[in-house]
Amino acid sequence: MYKIIKRLIDISLSGLAILILSPLMIPIMIGLKLTGEGYIFYLQERIGLKNKPFQMFKFATMLKDSPNLPGGMITTKGDPRITPMGGFLRKTKINELPQLLNILFGDMSIVGPRPLVKETLNRYPKELKDKVYNVKPGLSGIGSIIFRDEETIVTKIKEEGKDLESFLLNKLSPHKAELEMWYQKNQSLWVDSKIVIVTIWVIIFPSSDIVYRWFKGLPERPF
């Protein structure tokens, strides 16, 4: 019953949000067309339910050839590949809004684990990477909230001269996987509602630690 109700909520809220946010998204689309490299949407293959790939929508915030430029799939704070409007869109998370289409089409849910690229998922512990997507990926989720500052974390590791790949493989990815396992054990309409509220809260107050006060039993952050 939870899955049926959640899907109905996903369809209703994503459709309503697209209508309400159109006055915001249309000027952004025009702005993207007139700046950067002139393209509006960025489609990327991500991993979805039961580890099946799908095409995820985002507003374009980086140069088209970014994956083949220095930095590859890892984005750092102040990355030179970010377009003129891209920095603002990424900071405010507005670049994620086109994923409302993925929710409407059934590829994603409003709340769930972040849809990862295959390369990133492969860093997850073997015993967990086949379980993370036993639920649909989400526009937001417990991992998205806690690691909203991921670009800053990655930048700091690189500036300190530490082995970034080792950090991603041994600390960041295992902890992300544990957070998604926590969500699967605790998922409910109430938890989903709280995640949506906290997501909005931390966008307005990015330094807030409310997530650790609202959700009990979260895996302890190892760094």
C-alpha positions as CSV (number, residue, x, y, z in Angstrom):
1,M,0.0,0.0,0.0
2,Y,2.9,2.4,0.8
3,K,4.3,2.0,-2.7
4,I,0.9,2.7,-4.4
5,I,0.3,5.8,-2.2
6,K,3.8,7.0,-2.8
7,R,3.5,6.6,-6.6
8,L,0.2,8.5,-6.6
9,I,1.8,11.3,-4.5
10,D,4.8,11.4,-6.9
11,I,2.5,11.8,-10.0
12,S,0.3,14.4,-8.3
13,L,3.1,16.5,-6.8
14,S,5.5,16.4,-9.7
15,G,2.7,17.4,-12.1
16,L,1.6,20.2,-9.8
17,A,5.2,21.4,-9.2
18,I,5.9,21.6,-13.0
19,L,2.9,23.8,-13.4
20,I,3.7,26.0,-10.4
21,L,7.4,26.3,-11.2
22,S,7.0,27.1,-14.9
23,P,7.3,30.8,-14.3
24,L,10.7,30.1,-12.8
25,M,11.9,27.4,-15.2
26,I,11.0,29.2,-18.4
27,P,13.3,32.2,-17.8
28,I,16.0,29.9,-16.7
29,M,15.7,27.9,-20.0
30,I,15.9,31.2,-21.9
31,G,18.9,32.2,-19.9
32,L,20.7,28.9,-20.5
33,K,20.0,29.2,-24.2
34,L,21.6,32.6,-24.4
35,T,24.6,31.8,-22.2
36,G,27.3,29.2,-21.9
37,E,27.2,26.8,-24.8
38,G,23.5,27.5,-25.5
39,Y,22.0,24.2,-24.4
40,I,19.3,23.8,-21.8
41,F,19.1,20.3,-20.6
42,Y,21.7,17.8,-19.7
43,L,20.7,14.1,-20.1
44,Q,22.9,11.5,-18.4
45,E,22.6,7.8,-17.9
46,R,22.0,7.1,-14.2
47,I,21.2,3.9,-12.3
48,G,17.6,3.4,-11.2
49,L,15.3,0.8,-9.7
50,K,16.9,-2.7,-9.5
51,N,20.1,-1.2,-11.0
52,K,18.4,-0.6,-14.4
53,P,19.8,2.5,-16.2
54,F,17.6,5.5,-17.3
55,Q,18.2,9.0,-18.7
56,M,18.1,11.7,-16.0
57,F,17.2,15.3,-16.8
58,K,19.0,18.3,-15.3
59,F,19.5,21.9,-16.3
60,A,22.8,22.2,-18.1
61,T,25.4,23.7,-15.7
62,M,28.7,22.5,-17.1
63,L,30.4,22.5,-20.5
64,K,29.2,19.8,-22.9
65,D,32.5,17.9,-23.0
66,S,33.0,18.1,-19.2
67,P,33.4,14.3,-18.6
68,N,36.4,14.3,-21.0
69,L,38.0,17.4,-19.5
70,P,40.3,17.5,-16.5
71,G,38.3,16.4,-13.4
72,G,36.2,13.8,-15.3
73,M,33.1,12.8,-13.4
74,I,34.2,14.6,-10.2
75,T,33.1,18.2,-9.7
76,T,34.9,20.5,-7.3
77,K,33.9,23.8,-5.8
78,G,34.7,26.6,-8.3
79,D,35.2,24.0,-11.1
80,P,36.2,26.0,-14.3
81,R,33.9,23.7,-16.3
82,I,30.8,25.3,-14.7
83,T,28.9,27.7,-17.0
84,P,28.1,31.3,-16.2
85,M,24.6,30.4,-14.8
86,G,25.7,27.0,-13.6
87,G,27.2,28.0,-10.2
88,F,23.9,29.6,-9.1
89,L,21.8,26.8,-10.3
90,R,23.9,24.2,-8.6
91,K,24.2,26.1,-5.3
92,T,20.4,26.6,-5.1
93,K,19.7,23.0,-6.5
94,I,17.5,24.6,-9.1
95,N,19.5,22.5,-11.7
96,E,17.7,19.4,-10.2
97,L,14.2,20.7,-11.1
98,P,13.9,19.0,-14.5
99,Q,14.0,15.7,-12.6
100,L,10.4,16.4,-11.9
101,L,9.9,14.9,-15.4
102,N,11.7,11.7,-14.4
103,I,9.3,11.5,-11.4
104,L,6.3,12.0,-13.6
105,F,7.5,9.3,-16.0
106,G,8.1,6.9,-13.2
107,D,11.9,6.7,-13.3
108,M,12.3,8.4,-10.0
109,S,10.4,9.3,-6.8
110,I,10.3,12.5,-4.8
111,V,12.3,10.8,-2.0
112,G,14.9,8.0,-2.5
113,P,18.6,7.4,-2.9
114,R,20.4,9.7,-5.3
115,P,20.6,8.2,-8.9
116,L,24.3,7.6,-9.5
117,V,26.4,7.1,-12.6
118,K,27.7,3.5,-12.9
119,E,31.3,4.6,-12.1
120,T,30.2,6.1,-8.8
121,L,28.0,3.1,-7.8
122,N,30.9,0.8,-8.5
123,R,32.8,2.4,-5.5
124,Y,30.1,1.2,-3.1
125,P,30.8,-1.9,-1.1
126,K,30.0,-5.0,-3.1
127,E,27.5,-6.3,-0.6
128,L,25.5,-3.0,-0.7
129,K,25.6,-1.8,-4.2
130,D,23.1,-4.3,-5.4
131,K,20.7,-3.3,-2.6
132,V,20.8,0.5,-2.8
133,Y,18.3,0.6,-5.6
134,N,15.8,-1.8,-4.2
135,V,13.8,1.4,-4.1
136,K,13.4,4.1,-6.8
137,P,16.0,6.8,-6.8
138,G,14.8,10.2,-5.6
139,L,15.0,13.9,-6.2
140,S,16.1,14.2,-2.6
141,G,16.9,11.8,0.1
142,I,18.8,11.3,3.4
143,G,22.1,11.0,1.5
144,S,21.4,14.1,-0.6
145,I,20.8,16.1,2.5
146,I,23.8,15.0,4.4
147,F,26.2,15.3,1.4
148,R,24.7,18.6,0.0
149,D,28.3,19.9,0.5
150,E,30.0,17.1,-1.3
151,E,31.7,19.4,-3.8
152,T,33.3,21.3,-0.9
153,I,34.4,18.0,0.8
154,V,36.0,16.8,-2.4
155,T,37.7,20.1,-3.0
156,K,39.2,20.1,0.5
157,I,40.6,16.6,0.1
158,K,42.3,17.6,-3.1
159,E,43.7,20.8,-1.7
160,E,45.1,18.8,1.3
161,G,47.0,16.6,-1.2
162,K,45.2,13.4,0.0
163,D,44.4,10.4,-2.2
164,L,41.0,11.4,-3.5
165,E,40.2,7.9,-5.0
166,S,41.1,6.2,-1.7
167,F,38.8,8.7,0.2
168,L,35.9,8.1,-2.2
169,L,36.4,4.3,-2.1
170,N,37.0,3.8,1.6
171,K,35.1,6.5,3.4
172,L,32.6,8.6,1.3
173,S,31.0,5.8,-0.7
174,P,30.6,3.3,2.1
175,H,29.0,5.9,4.3
176,K,26.6,6.9,1.5
177,A,25.6,3.3,1.1
178,E,24.9,2.9,4.8
179,L,22.7,6.0,4.7
180,E,20.6,4.5,2.0
181,M,20.3,1.3,3.9
182,W,19.1,3.3,6.9
183,Y,16.4,4.9,4.6
184,Q,15.2,1.5,3.3
185,K,14.8,0.2,6.9
186,N,12.9,3.3,8.0
187,Q,11.0,4.4,4.9
188,S,7.4,5.5,5.4
189,L,5.2,8.4,4.3
190,W,6.1,10.2,7.5
191,V,9.9,9.8,7.0
192,D,9.5,10.9,3.3
193,S,7.5,14.0,4.4
194,K,10.2,14.9,6.9
195,I,12.9,14.5,4.3
196,V,11.1,16.9,2.0
197,I,10.8,19.5,4.8
198,V,14.4,19.1,5.8
199,T,15.5,19.4,2.2
200,I,13.8,22.8,1.8
201,W,15.1,23.9,5.2
202,V,18.8,23.2,4.4
203,I,18.5,25.0,1.1
204,I,17.5,28.1,3.0
205,F,19.9,27.4,5.9
206,P,22.8,25.4,4.4
207,S,24.8,25.2,7.6
208,S,21.9,23.7,9.7
209,D,22.5,20.3,11.3
210,I,18.7,19.7,11.7
211,V,19.0,16.4,9.8
212,Y,20.7,14.7,12.8
213,R,18.1,16.1,15.2
214,W,15.1,15.0,13.1
215,F,16.3,11.5,12.2
216,K,17.5,9.2,14.9
217,G,19.9,6.3,14.4
218,L,21.7,7.7,11.3
219,P,25.1,6.1,10.7
220,E,27.9,8.1,12.2
221,R,29.8,10.2,9.8
222,P,33.4,8.7,9.5
223,F,35.1,12.0,8.6
